């Protein structure tokens, strides 16, 4: 995570083959996932092109049982704005 904003990346191992039930699939062609704003050696490059859904304010990509997720600063700001209302 970046300590000066809301940029986050994470990796999680899932027991199932699909996205968690609380996630929503991306509408094909309607919403393009932005590239993560930060990088790490363990986070795959090109994750945005394989984005499959949104889990809250995170874009997500699932490869085998590994979930990769990233949040942009703008999404973090919007999430905090909504939760403050």
JOUR-V327429 format. One record per backbone hydrogen bond with DSSP energy under -1.0 kcal/mol. CO is the residue of the C=O (numbers start at 1). NH is the residue of the N-H. E is the energy in kcal/mol with one decimal. If there is no record, write none. Layout:
CO,NH,E
CO,NH,E
//
This chain:
7,2,-2.2
8,71,-2.5
10,69,-2.4
12,67,-3.4
20,23,-2.1
24,54,-2.8
27,30,-1.7
27,31,-1.5
40,43,-1.2
47,50,-1.1
48,51,-1.4
52,26,-2.1
53,60,-2.3
54,24,-2.9
55,58,-1.9
58,55,-2.7
59,70,-2.0
60,52,-3.1
60,53,-1.4
61,68,-3.1
63,66,-2.5
65,14,-3.7
66,63,-2.7
67,12,-2.3
68,61,-2.5
69,10,-2.5
70,59,-2.8
71,8,-1.8
72,76,-2.1
73,77,-2.6
74,78,-2.3
75,79,-2.5
76,80,-2.2
77,81,-2.2
78,82,-2.5
79,83,-2.2
80,84,-1.2
82,85,-1.0
//
